[in-house]
């Protein structure tokens, strides 16, 4: 989504368009992607106004809401439930996850507050055990609170008990003041709602073209990375299989140490031939690893996030014991075979 936001902002600035509308229908995703989007929106907020029509904004997609100046919700819209795991829900460390959530909740709540939203709501979406109530005053005004001690309140509506993380439906989003109601998810309805004359999609509807272009590019880069990973995995399996074939050949070579030199040629040649195949596979692996690194860098650059640091599997290098055995075999063969003779490949 970050590439689409970037292109939308660039298009808006080039065409002197003051508003960017994001129709958000997201079940969530990676925090790194959410933060990349957040950085782009935050950097551009003085140049364009971000409007978010929220049909679904679950988990990491609340970063987008926090950076929007205006939020709208259609009748079926849902917002919230942004519990984050350091690794995943089954393997993460609960204590680490709790601290991770608290730090991110503070960050997102601060962003939301800077855009005119109540930070309590965003904290409650990300941190368990944060109750949410709406206090009602005699003059009809309301205020969001975490307790029943709002001065001048004559009544309270409990929106969230504090069990788990906050999730808001259409009515709750309106009640808490987080969003304005839209009859549907059609962005064309925003203009009349705000009283903005001449509200209409930019000529050529660049938003749809940007979305389609970004989706196509993302699919292409993701497929390229998947293919590179598949090739890398296949070469790792072949390297491991070849190493398994070499192990008994090393054993035969070592066992022939006391045999007459001429009778050792069979074991020596078998080991040398197997090693040469192993070396070729290693070169293929190195090329595949480089291609994988390029594909990974291209995708992460496109997504505007930092790629994870991944160590190359140990099978990327020739095993020391295999290399040592090959060198000894080559030295012995040079001593007992005619100069210039090539090892005979076993049939």
N, C-alpha and C positions, 0 to 999 in steps of 0.2 A: 504493500500500500504506500510506503514511503516514496517510491518513484512516481506514483500517480499524484501524490500531494505536491511533490517538487515541480512536476510538469504543469499542474494546475496553477500553482502560484506564479510560475514563470509566464504562463499564457495570460493570466489575469493582469500581471504587471505590464506585459508587452502591449496588451489591448486596452489598458487603463480601465480594467474592471475592478470594482471595489469589493465584490463579494464572491466568496467561494463556498459552494454548498456541497457537503459530504453526506451522501445517503449511506448510513452505517448499518450494515447487517452482518454482524460478526460474532462468532462464538468464542473469540479470543485468539490466543497465539503466544508467540515467544515474547518475553520481556524486551529482548534486544531490538526486535522489530518495532515494538510499541514505543520504545525510547527514541528510536530513529525518527519515527513519525512525530513524536512530541517535540524533538529538537527543531525539525523543519517548521512546524506550525508556530512554535514559540518565536522563532527568528523572524517570521513573516507577519506576526500579528499587528504590527504597527503600519503595515502596508495594505493588508486586506482584512476583511472581517470574515471569520469562519463561522458558518452555520452548519449544524449537524442535525439531520433528520434521522432519528434513532428508531429503527425497527427492531434492532437487537444489538445491544452493546454489553457483552458479557466478558468477564475476565480482563485480559490485557487491553481490550478495546476501550476501557474507561480512560486510558491516557488521551485518546482522541477527544473524548468529552471534556476532559479537564482543560484542554487547550482551545476549546471552542468558545467564542464570545456568546453565542446563542444556541440553545438546544431545543429541539422540537420532538414531540413524541406522537405518533399516530395511535389509534385505538388499541392495536395489538402489540405495541412496543414494550420492550423489557430492557432494564438497565441494571448493571451491578454484578455482584458475586465475583469479585476479582481476587480470589485467594490464590496466591502465587507459591509455587514450590521451587526450591533451589535446584533439585534434579527432577523428580516426578513424584506423584502422590504416594507411590509405594516405596521408593528407595530413599527419599529425602530424610534428613535429620530433623525431627520436630522442633528442636530448640533453634537450629539454624533457620528453618523455615519461618519461625515466629519472628526472629530478629530481622530476617530478610523482608518479611511483610511489613513490619513496623517501619523500617527505613523507607521502603517504597511508598507506603501509605502517606508518610510525612511529605515525601517529594511530590506526590500527585495532589495531595490536599493543598499544598502551597501553590501549585500551578493553577488549580481550580479557583482558589481564592483570588489570585491575581487576575483572573478573567471574570470575576464577579459572582462566582458560585460559592455556595456554603461548603466550607472544608469538612464540616462534620459528616456530611453525606458521603464524601469520597473516602474518608477514614473508615466509615462503617462498611463501605463496600469492600474494603481490603483487610480490615482487622476484625476478627471475631470479638464478641462481647462488647460491642459499642452500640448501646440502645439508641433509638431515634424516636423522638416525639415531636409533634407539632403543637406549639402553644398558641392558644387563641385569646386575643385581647377583646375588651368590651367594644372597641371601635371596629372590630372585624379584621384587624391585621393579624398576621400569624408570624411565628418565629420557630425555627428548628432548634431543638435542644436535645441534650442527652439526659436531662433530669427534669423533675417537676418543680423547679425553683425559679421559673422565669418571672420577674417582677411584673405585676399587673395582669397576669394570665388568669382567665376565668374558666379555662378548660383545656384539656389536652387530648390529642388523638395519637395513640401509639401506632407508629408505622413499622417499627422493628423492635423486637424484644431484646435483641443482643445475642440471641443464640445463633451461631454461625455468622455469615457475612450478609450484608444488606443487599437485597434485590428489589427493585421497584417496578411495579406495573404502571400502566398509563395513568391511572387515577392518583397513585402515590407520587409519581413524578410531578404531576401538576400540583398536588396538595403541598408538597415540600418546596415548591417554587423552583425546582431544578429545571423544568422544561415548560414550554408552551404547548398547548394542544393543537394538533393538526388533524383535519378530517381524514386524511390519507397520507401516504408517504410522498406524494407529488410535491416537489420543491416549488412548483409554480404558485402554491398557496401561501408561501411565506410572504411575498410582496404585499398582498392585500392585508394580511394579518398585521404587518408592521407599518402599513400605510405608506409603502414605498412605491411611488408612481413609476410606471414603465418597467416593472420587474418582469424579466423574461430571460430565458437562456441566451447566452451569447450566440452570435451568428455562427451557424454551422454546428452548434451544440458541441463545442470542443471537449466538454467533460466526458461525454460518451466515447468520443474517439480516443481520448487519453486512456480511459479505463480499458478499452479493448486492446489498445497498443501495449499497455503495461502488462495486461494479463497474458498476451501472446508472448512477449519477451520473457516473462517470468517462467512460463511453461517451457519455452525453448531452453533456457539456462538450467532449469531444474532437471530436464530430461538429459541434457549434456552431462551434468554432474552425476546423475544416476548411472548413465552408461559408463562413465569413467570409473565409478565405484565398482560396478559389475566387472569390468575388465581387470581392475586391480585385485579384486577378490579372487578371480579365476587364476591369475598369475601367482598369487600367494599359495593357493592350493597346489598348483603345479610345482612350485618351488619346494614346498613341504614334501610332496610325493617324490620328487627327484632326490631330495636329501635322504628320505627313507630308503630309496634304492641304493644310494651311495654307502650308507652305513655298513651293510654286509660286505660290500666290496673293499672297504677299508679294513674290515676284520680279516678278509681273505688275504689282503696285501700284507698286513702285519703278521699273519700266521705263516706266510711263506718266507719269512726273514731268514730261516735257517736252511731253506732249500737251495739247491744249486742255482746260480744266477740265471742260466738259460731257462730253467723250468719256472721262473718267476714271471716271465714275460706275459703270460695269459692274465694273471692277476693285475699286473701293472697296466697293461693296455686297457683292460676293462675299467679300471679306476680312472685312467686319464680320459677315456672317451666319455664316461659318465660325468666327469667334472666339466668337460667342455660344454656338454649340454646344459649343465647347471649354470655355468658362466653366461651362456647365451640367454637363459631364462632371466638371470639377474639383470642383464642389460635391458631386456624387454620390460622387466619390472620397473627399473629406473625411469624408462621413458613413460610408462603408464602412470607412475607416481607423479612425474612432472606434469603430465596432461591433467591428472586429477587436481593437482594444486592450482593449475590455471583455471580449470572449470569452477573450482571452489571460490577462487578469488573473484572471478567474473560475477558469480551469483551474489556473493556477499557485498561486492561493490555496488551491484545493481540495487540490492536491498538497503544499502547505506548502513550496514552494521559490520562490526568487527568480526572476522571469521574466528572460529575456535582454534586454539593451538592443538594440533594433532600430531603426535609422534609417529613417524613411519614405523610399521611393524618390523620386528627384528629380522624377519625373513628378507628384508630388503638388502641385507648384507650377506656376503659369503661367510658361512660358518668357518671359524678359525681352524677347527680340527680338520674340516674337509680340505681347506686350502693347504694346510701343513702336509697332509697326506699326499695331496697332488704334487706338491713340490718335491717331496722325497721320492715319489714314484718317477717323476721326470728325471731327477738326478741319477737314480739307479739305472733307469733305462738308457740314459746317455752313456753310462759306463759299460753296459753289457750288450747294447745293440749297435749295429753299424752306423757310422756317422750319416746323418741325413735321412735315416729310415724313419717312417711314420708309424705311430702305433696302429695296430690292426684293430678295427672295430669288431667287437664280438658279435657273432651272428645270433 
